């Protein structure tokens, strides 16, 4: 990753499905996923991304406007 890179490529991630009863809320950032950078109508789902630790504040990423884009632009 380079400094000031606005659209870095997400590395390969391990995705697993869990039931609502098994879902963990602490230390997870609910990141919005969009098909393109035009956010509004291209919303797809929320991806629960594990943060560095359970004490990390997800508001840091919310205020930064962090989102995942499914198309390279």
C-alpha positions, -999 to +999 in steps of 0.1 A: +000+000+000+013+035-009+006+066+011-023+088-002-036+059-024-074+065-025-083+032-041-059+004-029-067-032-040-081-054-012-060-085-007-077-119-009-098-124+022-112-155+039-150-153+040-172-174+062-209-174+070-223-175+105-257-175+120-270-144+137-267-162+171-229-168+164-222-133+151-197-113+171-203-075+175-171-064+193-141-056+172-160-057+139-164-028+115-196-031+094-182-019+061-206-010+033-199-027-001-208-010-034-205-021-070-190+012-082-176+044-066-210+061-071-222+050-037-260+056-033-279+032-056-249+008-060-251-004-024-249-042-021-244-053+015-225-048+048-193-067+053-182-074+089-145-067+089-124-077+119-104-049+133-069-050+150-084-055+184-118-055+202-109-021+217-105-004+183-131+022+177-151+016+144-160+053+143-125+059+130-134+041+097-170+055+096-156+091+098-130+083+071-158+071+048-142+037+044-161+014+020-153-016-003-158-012-041-164-043-062-151-027-095-116-013-101-117+024-111 
